[in-house]
Each structure stands twice: as C-alpha cells, then as structure tokens.
Amino acid sequence: MRTRNNRNSIPKIRNNVLTSEGPPSVAETLAARGLDERRAAHADEIRRLIDAAYTVMRASGDLEPRVGDVVKASGLSNQAFYRHFPSKDALLLAVLTDGRHRLVATLRARMAKVDDGAPRIAAWIEGVLAQARNAEAAANTRPFAVHGARIADRFPAEWQASRDALLTPLRDAVAAAGGDPGRDPEWLYDLAFGVMESALVRREPPTRADVDHLIAFALRGVDRGGA
C-alpha cells in the first residue's frame, strides 16, 4: 500500500511542475526580462533613427536623406538601421507617422483647454498654423510641406489615415458648433493646412493677425454652413 501511494504521488508532482500554475520560474523570469530589455533597446534605436532623420532633413530641407547620413547622425550602424527599416521609404513613413501622431496629440491638448464648439475649432486651426510659426516645428514640417504630394502618392493609405486622425477631433467640434460635420471639417483641413504649407514654402511665418483672420474667416463659414 505504501508503495502504491508513492507512485500515485509522483505524477501529481510532475504535473504541478509542467503546468503554468504558480509563480514563474527563474528561467521564465530571466527570459521575460531579456525580452523587455531587447524591446527597450530596439525602441531606443528606432527613436534615435527617427530623430536623426529629422536632424538631417532640417539641415538639408530635403525629404530624401541619405541612409548613411541618418546612420551617422544617430550614432548607430547600418546593421541597426536595416534591423528596423528595410528601406529608406520605410524610415520616411515612420517619420511621417511620428510627426502626425505628435500633431494630433498637440491639437487634442489645445482643444481640451477650451469650451466645445467654435473655441475648439479655433484651437485646432491655431495649432495647425503653429507648425509654421514655431521655428523648430517649421524646420521639421517644411520638407513634408514641400514634398507633401509625393508622400501622399507614395503612401496613400497611411496619408489618409493620418488625415482622418487629425479630422476626428475637428468633426466633433464642428458638430458642437452647429456646422456640417461631414463637409466642413474637410474644407477647414484644406484651408488651414494650405495656409500653413504655403507659409512654410515661402519661409514666411503667419503673424498673429493672420491666424486671427483665418480663424474668423473659418468660423463664419461654419456658421453659414450650419444655417
């Protein structure tokens, strides 16, 4: 009887070891830590490469930075570059996406500080034009303003996705202001970005009076659209 009980206890012990119940093993903990460290290292390399691309494009004013120049500015290696980006186009798409994500966050933060409706439309327009009024933002944005049509043609789905992300908070504000949330935001986008990109191409930042005039003009259009 004693022998049978010992034999029955052995599979139970083994099953407890083989199942995922209980705290992770030392091996699992170390493996997870290693994965986290690699993820953090890769994220740091990607961030450095994107920032380096901004630096090179600011210096040249061109949307076609040489991979070697980006790698040199990042302080990394060609191997690190191609570990994350199979081509220069992939890097440009990452830079475009990064810039638009930052702009969306900035616009939402501006809009959250004011009342809904017309004040948020004004905050959105002011935030877009700030890309041409702020020297650092203008330097980062100008290559995309100059070559925007090429980027839209090269990455149509991504370009539309970034446009939609920028339009979403504007649609809510237009609806709250009594405008047409279907058409008005599209036209406001084209108006604000057209003025911003034109200013960047001419290297003439909009004045405070220019911004106020554009906002007043836009709000009159939204008001008439709603009526």
Residue frames as a rotation matrix with the C-alpha (Angstrom) as fourth column:
MET 1
0.568 0.823 0.000 0.00
0.823 -0.568 0.000 0.00
0.000 0.000 -1.000 0.00
ARG 2
0.428 -0.466 -0.774 2.76
0.186 -0.793 0.580 2.43
-0.884 -0.392 -0.254 0.85
THR 3
-0.638 -0.712 0.295 4.47
0.395 0.027 0.918 1.78
-0.661 0.702 0.264 -2.49
ARG 4
-0.150 0.664 0.732 1.24
0.977 -0.011 0.211 2.44
0.148 0.747 -0.648 -4.42
ASN 5
0.763 0.446 -0.468 0.72
0.551 -0.827 0.110 5.78
-0.338 -0.342 -0.877 -2.65
ASN 6
-0.028 -0.856 -0.517 4.26
0.099 -0.517 0.851 6.89
-0.995 -0.027 0.099 -3.51
ARG 7
-0.702 -0.228 0.675 3.76
0.648 0.191 0.738 6.02
-0.297 0.955 0.014 -7.17
ASN 8
0.264 0.894 0.363 0.49
0.953 -0.299 0.043 7.93
0.147 0.335 -0.931 -7.29
SER 9
0.642 -0.007 -0.767 2.15
0.377 -0.868 0.324 10.98
-0.668 -0.497 -0.554 -5.81
ILE 10
-0.400 -0.914 0.067 4.86
0.506 -0.160 0.848 11.18
-0.764 0.373 0.526 -8.45
PRO 11
-0.377 0.275 0.885 2.65
0.877 -0.201 0.436 12.19
0.298 0.940 -0.165 -11.42
LYS 12
0.716 0.679 -0.163 0.95
0.693 -0.662 0.284 14.82
0.085 -0.316 -0.945 -9.29
ILE 13
0.299 -0.698 -0.651 4.29
0.315 -0.572 0.758 16.43
-0.901 -0.431 0.049 -8.51
ARG 14
-0.655 -0.585 0.477 5.31
0.607 -0.032 0.794 16.35
-0.449 0.810 0.377 -12.16
ASN 15
0.039 0.760 0.648 2.00
0.934 -0.258 0.247 17.82
0.355 0.596 -0.720 -13.31
ASN 16
0.766 0.227 -0.601 2.40
0.507 -0.788 0.350 20.72
-0.394 -0.573 -0.719 -10.92
VAL 17
-0.174 -0.920 -0.350 5.81
0.264 -0.386 0.884 21.45
-0.949 0.062 0.310 -12.38
LEU 18
-0.717 -0.160 0.678 4.65
0.670 0.111 0.734 21.20
-0.192 0.981 0.027 -16.00
THR 19
0.341 0.894 0.292 1.55
0.924 -0.375 0.069 23.39
0.171 0.246 -0.954 -15.65
SER 20
-0.318 -0.428 0.846 1.69
0.397 -0.870 -0.291 27.20
0.861 0.243 0.447 -15.73
GLU 21
0.775 0.631 0.020 0.09
0.221 -0.301 0.928 27.49
0.592 -0.715 -0.372 -12.30
GLY 22
0.587 -0.544 -0.599 2.11
0.718 0.008 0.696 29.19
-0.374 -0.839 0.395 -9.61
PRO 23
0.595 -0.416 -0.688 4.84
-0.307 -0.908 0.284 31.84
-0.743 0.043 -0.668 -9.84
PRO 24
0.877 -0.317 -0.361 7.08
-0.327 0.157 -0.932 31.90
0.352 0.935 0.034 -12.95
SER 25
0.707 -0.693 -0.145 10.31
0.696 0.643 0.321 30.01
-0.129 -0.327 0.936 -12.80
VAL 26
0.197 -0.747 -0.634 13.69
0.108 -0.627 0.772 31.71
-0.974 -0.221 -0.043 -12.66
ALA 27
-0.657 -0.460 0.597 14.22
0.587 0.184 0.788 30.81
-0.472 0.869 0.150 -16.32
GLU 28
0.112 0.805 0.582 10.89
0.968 -0.220 0.117 32.37
0.222 0.551 -0.805 -17.32
THR 29
0.764 0.156 -0.626 11.58
0.423 -0.853 0.304 35.49
-0.487 -0.497 -0.718 -15.31
LEU 30
-0.175 -0.928 -0.328 15.02
0.108 -0.350 0.931 35.96
-0.979 0.127 0.162 -16.85
ALA 31
-0.576 0.024 0.817 13.69
0.799 0.228 0.556 35.28
-0.173 0.973 -0.151 -20.35
ALA 32
0.510 0.838 0.195 10.92
0.853 -0.522 0.009 37.86
0.109 0.161 -0.981 -19.92
ARG 33
0.563 -0.388 -0.730 13.43
0.186 -0.801 0.569 40.37
-0.805 -0.456 -0.379 -18.58
GLY 34
-0.532 -0.816 0.227 15.65
0.366 0.020 0.930 39.75
-0.763 0.578 0.288 -21.59
LEU 35
-0.207 0.549 0.810 12.74
0.967 -0.013 0.256 40.34
0.151 0.836 -0.528 -23.96
ASP 36
0.786 0.514 -0.343 11.84
0.584 -0.800 0.139 43.58
-0.203 -0.310 -0.929 -22.17
GLU 37
0.162 -0.825 -0.541 15.42
0.109 -0.530 0.841 44.77
-0.981 -0.196 0.004 -22.38
ARG 38
-0.672 -0.383 0.633 15.59
0.625 0.166 0.763 43.95
-0.398 0.909 0.128 -26.11
ARG 39
0.261 0.846 0.464 12.30
0.948 -0.315 0.041 45.76
0.181 0.430 -0.885 -26.73
ALA 40
0.771 -0.002 -0.636 13.58
0.301 -0.879 0.368 48.80
-0.560 -0.476 -0.678 -24.87
ALA 41
-0.276 -0.953 -0.126 16.86
0.192 -0.183 0.964 48.71
-0.942 0.242 0.234 -26.80
HIS 42
-0.517 0.153 0.842 15.05
0.854 0.165 0.494 48.41
-0.064 0.974 -0.216 -30.13
ALA 43
0.612 0.790 0.030 12.65
0.790 -0.612 0.014 51.22
0.030 0.015 -0.999 -29.24
ASP 44
0.457 -0.541 -0.706 15.63
0.133 -0.743 0.656 53.41
-0.879 -0.394 -0.268 -28.33
GLU 45
-0.613 -0.713 0.340 17.33
0.418 0.072 0.906 52.66
-0.670 0.697 0.253 -31.67
ILE 46
-0.120 0.662 0.740 14.18
0.977 -0.051 0.205 53.45
0.174 0.748 -0.641 -33.63
ARG 47
0.790 0.418 -0.448 13.72
0.533 -0.830 0.165 56.71
-0.302 -0.369 -0.879 -31.74
ARG 48
0.045 -0.873 -0.485 17.34
0.103 -0.479 0.872 57.69
-0.994 -0.090 0.068 -32.43
LEU 49
-0.672 -0.278 0.686 17.00
0.659 0.196 0.726 56.91
-0.337 0.940 0.051 -36.13
ILE 50
0.309 0.855 0.417 13.77
0.929 -0.364 0.060 58.92
0.203 0.369 -0.907 -36.46
ASP 51
0.753 -0.084 -0.653 15.29
0.269 -0.866 0.422 61.87
-0.601 -0.494 -0.629 -34.58
ALA 52
-0.341 -0.940 -0.023 18.38
0.262 -0.119 0.958 61.62
-0.903 0.321 0.287 -36.77
ALA 53
-0.342 0.305 0.889 16.20
0.939 0.086 0.332 61.72
0.025 0.948 -0.316 -39.89
TYR 54
0.784 0.606 -0.136 14.59
0.617 -0.784 0.067 64.92
-0.066 -0.136 -0.988 -38.59
THR 55
0.371 -0.726 -0.579 18.06
0.121 -0.580 0.805 66.39
-0.921 -0.368 -0.128 -37.99
VAL 56
-0.603 -0.641 0.475 19.32
0.511 0.147 0.847 65.54
-0.613 0.754 0.239 -41.48
MET 57
-0.051 0.669 0.742 16.15
0.973 -0.133 0.187 66.81
0.224 0.732 -0.644 -43.19
ARG 58
0.795 0.272 -0.543 16.22
0.450 -0.864 0.226 70.04
-0.407 -0.424 -0.809 -41.20
ALA 59
-0.027 -0.919 -0.394 19.79
0.105 -0.394 0.913 70.63
-0.994 -0.017 0.108 -42.32
SER 60
-0.833 -0.363 0.417 19.13
0.392 0.145 0.909 69.86
-0.390 0.920 0.021 -45.99
GLY 61
-0.380 0.795 -0.474 15.49
-0.633 -0.597 -0.493 70.88
-0.674 0.112 0.730 -46.33
ASP 62
-0.430 0.134 -0.893 15.05
-0.788 0.426 0.444 67.73
0.440 0.895 -0.077 -48.43
LEU 63
0.491 0.706 0.511 12.82
-0.848 0.522 0.093 64.71
-0.201 -0.478 0.855 -47.96
GLU 64
0.894 -0.195 -0.404 15.45
-0.047 0.854 -0.518 62.32
0.446 0.482 0.754 -49.31
PRO 65
0.466 -0.765 0.444 18.13
-0.850 -0.249 0.463 61.99
-0.244 -0.594 -0.767 -46.63
ARG 66
0.010 -0.561 -0.828 20.91
-0.571 0.676 -0.465 59.54
0.821 0.478 -0.313 -47.38
VAL 67
0.843 0.301 -0.446 20.81
0.111 0.714 0.691 56.44
0.526 -0.632 0.568 -45.21
GLY 68
0.010 -0.939 -0.345 24.49
0.806 0.212 -0.554 56.94
0.593 -0.272 0.758 -44.40
ASP 69
-0.569 -0.181 0.802 23.82
-0.137 -0.941 -0.310 60.47
0.811 -0.286 0.510 -43.15
VAL 70
0.462 0.813 0.355 20.96
-0.587 -0.020 0.809 59.28
0.665 -0.582 0.468 -40.94
VAL 71
0.711 -0.258 -0.654 23.04
0.490 0.849 0.198 56.43
0.504 -0.461 0.730 -39.54
LYS 72
-0.365 -0.926 0.100 25.93
0.612 -0.320 -0.723 58.80
0.701 -0.203 0.683 -38.82
ALA 73
-0.370 0.289 0.883 23.67
-0.482 -0.872 0.084 61.34
0.795 -0.394 0.462 -37.10
SER 74
0.697 0.717 -0.010 22.09
-0.396 0.396 0.828 58.60
0.598 -0.574 0.560 -34.98
GLY 75
-0.083 -0.813 0.577 25.42
-0.997 0.062 -0.056 57.21
0.010 -0.580 -0.815 -33.80
LEU 76
0.473 0.310 0.825 24.29
-0.367 0.920 -0.135 53.71
-0.801 -0.239 0.549 -34.77
SER 77
-0.662 -0.724 0.195 25.31
-0.189 0.413 0.891 51.28
-0.726 0.553 -0.410 -37.51
ASN 78
-0.534 0.445 -0.719 23.95
-0.803 0.001 0.596 50.24
0.266 0.895 0.357 -40.89
GLN 79
-0.792 0.210 -0.573 23.06
0.241 0.970 0.022 46.93
0.560 -0.121 -0.819 -39.29
ALA 80
-0.723 0.538 -0.432 20.93
0.409 -0.171 -0.896 48.71
-0.556 -0.825 -0.097 -36.70
PHE 81
-0.564 0.520 -0.641 19.20
-0.697 -0.716 0.032 50.75
-0.442 0.465 0.767 -39.43
TYR 82
-0.432 0.373 -0.821 18.23
-0.690 0.449 0.567 47.73
0.581 0.812 0.064 -41.53
ARG 83
-0.939 0.174 -0.295 17.20
0.320 0.753 -0.575 45.79
0.122 -0.635 -0.763 -38.45
HIS 84
-0.447 0.786 -0.428 14.25
0.333 -0.297 -0.895 48.18
-0.830 -0.543 -0.128 -38.14
PHE 85
0.374 0.550 -0.747 13.77
-0.459 -0.590 -0.664 49.68
-0.806 0.591 0.032 -41.61
PRO 86
0.288 -0.253 0.924 14.02
0.615 0.788 0.024 47.57
-0.734 0.561 0.382 -44.78
SER 87
-0.058 -0.275 0.960 14.36
0.931 -0.361 -0.048 50.71
0.359 0.891 0.277 -46.89
LYS 88
-0.957 -0.283 -0.068 14.64
0.291 -0.917 -0.273 54.48
0.015 -0.281 0.960 -46.75
ASP 89
-0.444 0.872 0.207 10.96
-0.262 -0.347 0.900 54.73
0.857 0.346 0.383 -47.67
ALA 90
0.228 0.503 -0.833 10.11
0.645 0.563 0.517 52.75
0.730 -0.655 -0.196 -44.53
LEU 91
-0.543 -0.486 -0.685 12.05
0.831 -0.426 -0.356 55.28
-0.119 -0.763 0.636 -42.47
LEU 92
-0.943 0.210 0.257 10.27
-0.108 -0.927 0.359 58.21
0.313 0.311 0.897 -44.16
LEU 93
-0.034 0.979 -0.201 6.92
0.050 0.203 0.978 56.61
0.998 0.023 -0.056 -43.41
ALA 94
0.072 -0.012 -0.997 7.94
0.948 0.312 0.064 56.23
0.311 -0.950 0.034 -39.75
VAL 95
-0.868 -0.421 -0.264 8.99
0.479 -0.851 -0.217 59.88
-0.134 -0.315 0.940 -39.62
LEU 96
-0.666 0.695 0.271 5.71
-0.245 -0.548 0.800 60.98
0.704 0.466 0.535 -41.23
THR 97
0.194 0.777 -0.599 3.67
0.395 0.497 0.773 58.85
0.898 -0.386 -0.211 -38.83
ASP 98
-0.266 -0.397 -0.878 5.64
0.962 -0.057 -0.265 60.10
0.055 -0.916 0.398 -35.83
GLY 99
-0.985 -0.148 0.084 5.13
0.151 -0.988 0.024 63.73
0.080 0.037 0.996 -36.83
ARG 100
-0.355 0.927 0.119 1.41
-0.265 -0.222 0.938 63.32
0.896 0.302 0.324 -37.37
HIS 101
0.166 0.380 -0.910 1.00
0.740 0.562 0.369 61.49
0.652 -0.735 -0.188 -34.04
ARG 102
-0.645 -0.468 -0.604 2.71
0.751 -0.534 -0.388 64.37
-0.141 -0.704 0.696 -32.29
LEU 103
-0.917 0.320 0.237 0.50
-0.195 -0.880 0.433 66.90
0.347 0.351 0.870 -34.07
VAL 104
-0.034 0.948 -0.315 -2.70
0.131 0.317 0.939 65.01
0.991 -0.009 -0.135 -33.21
ALA 105
0.001 -0.027 -1.000 -1.67
0.967 0.256 -0.006 64.93
0.256 -0.966 0.026 -29.54
THR 106
-0.888 -0.389 -0.244 -0.85
0.436 -0.882 -0.179 68.65
-0.146 -0.266 0.953 -29.61
LEU 107
-0.685 0.687 0.242 -4.15
-0.262 -0.542 0.798 69.59
0.679 0.484 0.552 -31.23
ARG 108
0.153 0.771 -0.618 -6.17
0.454 0.500 0.737 67.48
0.878 -0.393 -0.274 -28.81
ALA 109
-0.308 -0.341 -0.888 -4.36
0.951 -0.136 -0.277 69.04
-0.026 -0.930 0.367 -25.85
ARG 110
-0.996 -0.038 0.076 -5.07
0.048 -0.991 0.128 72.56
0.071 0.131 0.989 -27.16
MET 111
-0.404 0.915 0.013 -8.72
-0.215 -0.108 0.971 71.75
0.889 0.389 0.240 -27.78
ALA 112
-0.006 0.392 -0.920 -9.19
0.759 0.601 0.251 70.21
0.651 -0.697 -0.301 -24.34
LYS 113
-0.728 -0.391 -0.563 -8.32
0.675 -0.554 -0.488 73.53
-0.121 -0.735 0.667 -22.70
VAL 114
-0.889 0.436 -0.140 -11.29
-0.453 -0.883 0.125 75.43
-0.069 0.174 0.982 -24.20
ASP 115
-0.138 0.939 0.315 -15.04
-0.431 0.229 -0.873 75.01
-0.892 -0.256 0.373 -24.45
ASP 116
-0.394 0.070 0.916 -16.54
0.627 0.749 0.212 72.76
-0.672 0.659 -0.339 -27.11
GLY 117
0.674 0.707 0.214 -17.73
0.602 -0.357 -0.714 74.11
-0.428 0.610 -0.666 -30.44
ALA 118
0.893 -0.246 0.376 -16.26
0.129 -0.661 -0.739 77.22
0.431 0.709 -0.559 -32.04
PRO 119
0.621 -0.723 0.304 -13.47
-0.752 -0.440 0.491 77.68
-0.221 -0.533 -0.817 -29.44
ARG 120
0.252 -0.536 0.805 -12.17
0.005 0.833 0.553 74.18
-0.968 -0.136 0.213 -30.23
ILE 121
0.753 -0.010 0.658 -12.30
0.655 0.103 -0.749 74.86
-0.060 0.995 0.084 -33.96
ALA 122
0.860 -0.440 0.259 -10.21
-0.377 -0.889 -0.260 77.97
0.345 0.126 -0.930 -33.31
ALA 123
0.425 -0.723 0.545 -7.76
-0.629 0.197 0.752 75.99
-0.651 -0.662 -0.371 -31.15
TRP 124
0.482 -0.204 0.852 -7.40
0.504 0.860 -0.079 73.36
-0.716 0.468 0.518 -33.90
ILE 125
0.842 -0.149 0.518 -6.65
0.422 -0.416 -0.806 75.97
0.336 0.897 -0.288 -36.57
GLU 126
0.743 -0.585 0.327 -4.22
-0.660 -0.721 0.211 77.80
0.112 -0.372 -0.921 -34.30
GLY 127
0.416 -0.581 0.699 -2.41
-0.266 0.658 0.705 74.53
-0.869 -0.480 0.119 -33.56
VAL 128
0.627 -0.166 0.761 -2.04
0.719 0.501 -0.482 73.74
-0.301 0.849 0.434 -37.26
LEU 129
0.818 -0.296 0.493 -0.64
0.103 -0.768 -0.632 77.19
0.566 0.568 -0.598 -38.05
ALA 130
0.752 -0.582 0.308 1.75
-0.520 -0.236 0.821 76.88
-0.405 -0.778 -0.481 -35.11
GLN 131
0.556 -0.553 0.620 3.62
0.584 0.791 0.181 74.38
-0.591 0.262 0.763 -37.28
ALA 132
0.339 -0.416 0.844 4.66
0.777 -0.382 -0.500 77.34
0.530 0.825 0.194 -39.41
ARG 133
0.755 0.010 0.656 5.02
-0.223 -0.936 0.272 79.90
0.617 -0.351 -0.705 -36.62
ASN 134
0.789 -0.497 0.360 7.28
-0.286 0.222 0.932 77.87
-0.544 -0.839 0.033 -34.31
ALA 135
0.246 -0.769 -0.590 10.82
-0.968 -0.222 -0.114 77.75
-0.043 0.599 -0.799 -35.68
GLU 136
-0.673 -0.547 0.498 11.62
-0.561 0.816 0.139 74.17
-0.483 -0.186 -0.856 -34.60
ALA 137
0.025 0.774 0.633 8.24
0.172 0.620 -0.765 72.80
-0.985 0.127 -0.118 -35.74
ALA 138
0.747 0.244 -0.619 8.61
-0.486 -0.436 -0.758 74.65
-0.455 0.866 -0.207 -39.06
ALA 139
-0.197 -0.915 -0.352 12.03
-0.972 0.136 0.191 73.12
-0.127 0.380 -0.916 -39.67
ASN 140
-0.710 -0.025 0.704 10.63
-0.153 0.981 -0.120 69.62
-0.687 -0.193 -0.700 -39.04
THR 141
0.164 0.941 0.295 7.48
0.262 0.247 -0.933 70.17
-0.951 0.230 -0.206 -41.08
ARG 142
0.178 -0.053 -0.983 8.84
-0.690 -0.718 -0.086 72.05
-0.701 0.694 -0.165 -44.10
PRO 143
-0.842 -0.513 -0.165 10.20
-0.467 0.542 0.699 69.01
-0.270 0.666 -0.696 -46.01
PHE 144
-0.634 0.676 0.375 6.77
0.615 0.735 -0.285 67.39
-0.468 0.050 -0.882 -45.76
ALA 145
0.286 0.721 -0.631 5.04
0.088 -0.675 -0.732 70.59
-0.954 0.153 -0.257 -46.86
VAL 146
-0.189 -0.459 -0.868 7.30
-0.810 -0.426 0.402 70.90
-0.555 0.779 -0.292 -49.88
HIS 147
-0.829 -0.241 -0.505 7.00
-0.500 0.723 0.476 67.24
0.251 0.647 -0.720 -50.86
GLY 148
-0.464 0.694 0.550 3.53
-0.558 0.254 -0.790 66.52
-0.688 -0.673 0.270 -49.46
ALA 149
0.464 0.681 -0.567 2.06
-0.867 0.216 -0.449 65.42
-0.183 0.700 0.690 -52.80
ARG 150
-0.163 -0.616 -0.770 4.85
-0.664 0.646 -0.377 62.88
0.730 0.450 -0.514 -53.28
ILE 151
-0.914 -0.164 0.371 4.33
-0.400 0.512 -0.760 61.45
-0.066 -0.843 -0.534 -49.81
ALA 152
-0.071 0.976 0.206 0.56
-0.675 0.105 -0.730 61.19
-0.734 -0.191 0.651 -50.35
ASP 153
0.482 0.206 -0.851 1.18
-0.846 0.361 -0.392 59.44
0.226 0.910 0.348 -53.66
ARG 154
-0.427 -0.769 -0.476 3.81
-0.558 0.638 -0.530 57.09
0.711 0.040 -0.702 -52.22
PHE 155
-0.956 0.111 -0.272 1.89
0.281 0.612 -0.739 56.20
0.085 -0.783 -0.617 -49.04
PRO 156
-0.537 0.782 0.316 -1.80
-0.293 -0.523 0.800 56.85
0.791 0.337 0.510 -49.85
ALA 157
0.295 0.695 -0.656 -3.33
0.421 0.521 0.742 54.64
0.858 -0.495 -0.139 -47.15
GLU 158
-0.197 -0.461 -0.865 -1.02
0.980 -0.057 -0.193 55.96
0.040 -0.885 0.463 -44.42
TRP 159
-0.959 -0.139 0.246 -1.52
0.163 -0.983 0.083 59.56
0.231 0.119 0.966 -45.56
GLN 160
-0.186 0.970 0.158 -5.30
-0.194 -0.194 0.962 59.15
0.963 0.148 0.225 -45.44
ALA 161
0.281 0.254 -0.925 -5.10
0.755 0.536 0.377 57.53
0.592 -0.805 -0.041 -42.02
SER 162
-0.625 -0.567 -0.537 -3.11
0.775 -0.534 -0.337 60.46
-0.096 -0.627 0.773 -40.64
ARG 163
-0.821 0.411 0.396 -5.57
-0.171 -0.839 0.517 62.92
0.544 0.357 0.759 -42.21
ASP 164
0.143 0.935 -0.324 -8.50
0.139 0.306 0.942 61.07
0.980 -0.180 -0.086 -40.64
ALA 165
-0.029 -0.222 -0.975 -6.79
0.968 0.236 -0.082 61.14
0.249 -0.946 0.208 -37.22
LEU 166
-0.926 -0.345 -0.155 -6.43
0.370 -0.912 -0.178 64.91
-0.079 -0.222 0.972 -37.50
LEU 167
-0.633 0.741 0.224 -10.02
-0.265 -0.479 0.837 65.35
0.727 0.471 0.499 -38.68
THR 168
-0.247 0.601 -0.760 -11.66
0.666 0.675 0.317 63.32
0.704 -0.427 -0.567 -35.90
PRO 169
-0.430 0.127 -0.894 -11.49
0.806 -0.391 -0.444 65.95
-0.406 -0.912 0.065 -33.11
LEU 170
-0.958 0.073 -0.276 -12.37
-0.174 -0.916 0.362 68.67
-0.227 0.395 0.890 -35.61
ARG 171
-0.584 0.795 -0.164 -15.54
0.120 0.285 0.951 66.86
0.803 0.535 -0.262 -36.68
ASP 172
-0.147 0.511 -0.847 -16.73
0.967 0.255 -0.014 66.75
0.209 -0.821 -0.532 -33.07
ALA 173
-0.633 -0.159 -0.758 -16.04
0.448 -0.873 -0.192 70.46
-0.631 -0.461 0.624 -32.64
VAL 174
-0.949 0.302 -0.085 -17.84
-0.238 -0.517 0.822 71.37
0.204 0.801 0.563 -35.88
ALA 175
-0.342 0.863 -0.372 -20.88
0.509 0.503 0.698 69.33
0.790 0.050 -0.612 -34.86
ALA 176
-0.175 0.229 -0.958 -20.95
0.961 -0.170 -0.217 71.05
-0.212 -0.959 -0.190 -31.45
ALA 177
-0.789 -0.178 -0.588 -20.72
0.117 -0.983 0.140 74.44
-0.603 0.042 0.797 -33.21
GLY 178
0.206 0.976 -0.074 -23.75
-0.013 -0.073 -0.997 73.62
-0.978 0.206 -0.003 -35.36
GLY 179
-0.193 -0.353 -0.916 -21.84
-0.896 -0.317 0.311 73.19
-0.400 0.880 -0.255 -38.62
ASP 180
0.795 0.391 -0.463 -21.84
-0.577 0.722 -0.381 70.36
0.186 0.570 0.800 -41.15
PRO 181
0.328 -0.721 0.611 -19.59
-0.581 0.356 0.732 67.64
-0.745 -0.595 -0.302 -39.63
GLY 182
0.616 -0.072 0.784 -19.40
0.501 0.804 -0.320 65.88
-0.607 0.590 0.532 -42.98
ARG 183
0.592 -0.321 0.739 -18.09
0.692 -0.269 -0.670 68.63
0.414 0.908 0.063 -45.26
ASP 184
0.916 -0.172 0.363 -16.92
-0.260 -0.942 0.210 71.50
0.306 -0.287 -0.908 -43.04
PRO 185
0.640 -0.729 0.244 -14.00
-0.157 0.187 0.970 69.65
-0.753 -0.658 0.005 -41.38
GLU 186
0.327 -0.513 0.794 -12.62
0.866 0.499 -0.035 68.56
-0.378 0.699 0.607 -44.77
TRP 187
0.564 -0.060 0.824 -12.63
0.527 -0.742 -0.415 72.13
0.636 0.668 -0.387 -46.05
LEU 188
0.927 -0.260 0.270 -11.25
-0.375 -0.638 0.673 73.51
-0.002 -0.725 -0.689 -42.79
TYR 189
0.510 -0.769 0.386 -8.42
0.362 0.599 0.714 70.99
-0.780 -0.224 0.584 -43.02
ASP 190
0.247 -0.415 0.876 -7.57
0.965 0.025 -0.260 72.01
0.086 0.910 0.406 -46.58
LEU 191
0.775 0.094 0.625 -7.81
0.142 -0.989 -0.028 75.69
0.616 0.110 -0.780 -45.67
ALA 192
0.878 -0.423 0.222 -5.63
-0.370 -0.308 0.876 75.53
-0.302 -0.852 -0.428 -42.54
PHE 193
0.346 -0.785 0.514 -3.04
0.456 0.619 0.639 73.14
-0.820 0.013 0.572 -43.97
GLY 194
0.482 -0.146 0.864 -2.95
0.837 -0.214 -0.504 75.07
0.259 0.966 0.019 -47.24
VAL 195
0.866 -0.152 0.477 -2.13
-0.217 -0.973 0.084 78.31
0.451 -0.176 -0.875 -45.43
MET 196
0.726 -0.607 0.325 0.41
-0.279 0.173 0.945 76.55
-0.629 -0.776 -0.043 -43.18
GLU 197
0.332 -0.613 0.717 2.19
0.719 0.656 0.229 74.77
-0.610 0.440 0.659 -46.02
SER 198
0.648 -0.066 0.759 2.23
0.581 -0.601 -0.549 77.89
0.492 0.796 -0.352 -48.20
ALA 199
0.891 -0.323 0.318 3.86
-0.444 -0.764 0.467 79.82
0.092 -0.558 -0.825 -45.35
LEU 200
0.525 -0.721 0.453 6.48
0.034 0.549 0.835 77.08
-0.851 -0.423 0.312 -44.94
VAL 201
0.394 -0.360 0.846 7.30
0.908 0.297 -0.296 77.05
-0.144 0.884 0.444 -48.64
ARG 202
0.638 -0.099 0.763 7.66
0.264 -0.903 -0.338 80.86
0.723 0.417 -0.550 -48.67
ARG 203
-0.289 -0.704 -0.649 9.51
0.867 0.096 -0.490 80.78
0.407 -0.704 0.583 -45.34
GLU 204
-0.663 0.196 0.723 7.19
-0.281 -0.960 0.003 83.49
0.694 -0.202 0.691 -44.06
PRO 205
-0.816 0.353 -0.458 5.64
0.576 0.559 -0.596 82.56
0.045 -0.751 -0.659 -40.69
PRO 206
0.059 0.907 0.417 1.99
0.564 -0.375 0.736 83.67
0.824 0.192 -0.534 -40.28
THR 207
-0.785 -0.264 0.560 1.55
-0.227 -0.719 -0.657 86.61
0.576 -0.643 0.505 -37.94
ARG 208
-0.828 0.538 -0.156 -0.83
0.339 0.259 -0.905 86.66
-0.446 -0.802 -0.397 -35.00
ALA 209
-0.308 0.724 -0.618 -3.12
-0.621 -0.645 -0.446 88.84
-0.721 0.247 0.648 -37.11
ASP 210
-0.528 0.067 -0.847 -3.01
-0.752 0.427 0.502 86.25
0.395 0.902 -0.175 -39.92
VAL 211
-0.927 0.156 -0.341 -4.04
0.268 0.911 -0.313 83.50
0.262 -0.381 -0.887 -37.52
ASP 212
-0.618 0.724 -0.307 -6.90
0.127 -0.293 -0.947 85.55
-0.776 -0.625 0.089 -36.05
HIS 213
-0.315 0.494 -0.810 -8.15
-0.870 -0.491 0.039 86.50
-0.379 0.717 0.585 -39.52
LEU 214
-0.687 0.017 -0.726 -8.12
-0.441 0.785 0.435 82.89
0.577 0.619 -0.532 -40.72
ILE 215
-0.896 0.374 -0.237 -9.98
0.428 0.594 -0.681 81.72
-0.114 -0.712 -0.693 -37.61
ALA 216
-0.429 0.765 -0.480 -12.65
-0.251 -0.611 -0.751 84.41
-0.868 -0.202 0.454 -38.02
PHE 217
-0.394 0.215 -0.894 -12.99
-0.919 -0.057 0.391 83.55
0.033 0.975 0.220 -41.71
ALA 218
-0.843 -0.001 -0.538 -13.33
-0.084 0.988 0.130 79.84
0.531 0.155 -0.833 -40.96
LEU 219
-0.809 0.550 -0.207 -15.88
0.385 0.231 -0.894 80.30
-0.444 -0.802 -0.399 -38.18
ARG 220
-0.329 0.703 -0.631 -18.07
-0.690 -0.635 -0.348 82.45
-0.645 0.321 0.694 -40.43
GLY 221
-0.490 0.100 -0.866 -18.07
-0.741 0.476 0.474 79.63
0.459 0.874 -0.159 -42.95
VAL 222
-0.916 0.152 -0.372 -19.03
0.298 0.877 -0.376 77.05
0.269 -0.455 -0.849 -40.31
ASP 223
-0.650 0.696 -0.304 -21.81
0.004 -0.397 -0.918 79.31
-0.760 -0.598 0.255 -39.08
ARG 224
-0.228 0.553 -0.801 -23.23
-0.933 -0.359 0.018 79.73
-0.278 0.752 0.598 -42.60
GLY 225
-0.712 -0.089 -0.696 -22.86
-0.398 0.868 0.296 76.02
0.578 0.488 -0.653 -43.23
GLY 226
-0.902 0.390 -0.187 -24.93
0.387 0.536 -0.750 75.26
-0.192 -0.749 -0.634 -40.18
ALA 227
-0.395 0.784 -0.480 -27.59
-0.376 -0.614 -0.693 77.77
-0.838 -0.093 0.537 -41.11
